[in-house]
Amino acid sequence: MGKPNTRHLDREITLTERKLEAVRREEMWPLTSSERRQVMGALASGSYRTLRGKSTGRAERTLDRVWESVQVRLNAELAAFQKERGRIVAEAATAKAAKKSSSWW
């Protein structure tokens, strides 16, 4: 019995970690289309209010809320991938232990 095949999950975990780091730097590429739309709307509204010489508080709060929700979503995805990887490794270890205990030597 060889090692469990977790390459796919390892790749997904790495990608999700990269996405999370990009979101912390407020990059746009890891966002979904609805999240992009919310960010662009808040930026446009803040720019308009700045141009008019008014407060941009609501637009800034909207941006902060969107970035925070994206981080929460990516953290949840990362936790799910890690949990699934742990389950696969534990399942393989259990199968290996059962195979060893059933033999004479």
C-alpha positions in Angstrom: 0.0 0.0 0.0 1.6 3.3 -1.1 1.1 6.8 0.0 -2.4 8.3 -0.4 -2.9 10.3 -3.6 -3.4 13.9 -2.3 -1.7 15.7 -5.2 -5.0 17.3 -6.4 -5.9 18.5 -2.9 -2.3 19.7 -2.3 -2.5 21.8 -5.5 -5.9 23.2 -4.5 -4.6 24.1 -1.0 -1.6 25.9 -2.5 -3.8 27.8 -5.0 -6.2 28.8 -2.2 -3.3 30.0 0.0 -2.1 32.1 -3.0 -5.6 33.5 -3.4 -5.8 34.4 0.3 -2.5 36.2 0.2 -3.5 38.1 -2.9 -6.8 39.2 -1.2 -4.8 40.4 1.7 -2.9 42.6 -0.7 -6.3 43.6 -2.2 -5.6 42.2 -5.6 -8.6 41.6 -7.8 -7.8 38.3 -9.6 -9.1 35.9 -6.9 -12.5 37.6 -6.6 -15.7 36.1 -8.0 -17.6 38.2 -10.5 -20.1 39.4 -7.9 -17.3 40.4 -5.5 -15.6 42.3 -8.3 -18.8 44.1 -9.1 -19.2 45.1 -5.4 -15.6 46.4 -5.3 -15.9 48.3 -8.5 -19.2 49.8 -7.4 -17.7 50.9 -4.1 -14.7 52.4 -5.9 -16.9 54.3 -8.4 -19.1 55.6 -5.6 -16.2 56.7 -3.5 -14.5 58.4 -6.5 -17.7 60.2 -7.3 -18.2 61.4 -3.8 -14.5 62.5 -3.6 -14.9 64.5 -6.8 -17.9 66.2 -5.3 -16.0 66.9 -2.1 -18.1 64.7 0.1 -17.3 62.0 2.6 -16.4 58.5 1.3 -17.1 56.7 4.6 -19.9 54.4 3.2 -17.8 53.4 0.2 -14.8 52.6 2.4 -16.9 50.5 4.7 -18.4 48.7 1.7 -14.9 47.9 0.4 -13.7 46.7 3.8 -16.8 44.5 4.2 -16.2 42.9 0.7 -12.5 42.2 1.3 -13.4 40.7 4.7 -16.1 38.5 3.3 -13.7 37.3 0.5 -11.1 36.4 3.2 -13.8 34.5 5.2 -14.8 32.6 2.1 -11.2 31.6 1.2 -10.4 30.6 4.8 -13.5 28.3 4.7 -12.4 26.8 1.4 -8.8 26.3 2.8 -10.1 24.6 5.9 -12.4 22.3 3.9 -9.5 21.3 1.6 -7.2 20.6 4.6 -9.9 18.6 6.4 -10.5 16.5 3.3 -6.8 15.9 2.9 -6.5 14.8 6.5 -9.5 12.5 6.1 -7.8 10.8 3.0 -4.5 10.4 4.9 -6.2 9.0 8.0 -8.2 6.6 5.8 -5.1 5.4 4.1 -3.3 4.9 7.4 -6.2 2.9 8.8 -6.3 0.7 5.7 -2.5 0.2 6.0 -2.7 -0.7 9.7 -5.6 -3.2 9.0 -3.6 -4.8 6.3 -0.5 -5.2 8.5 -2.5 -6.6 11.4 -4.2 -9.2 9.3 -0.9 -10.8 8.1 1.2 -13.2 10.1 4.5 -11.4 9.8 
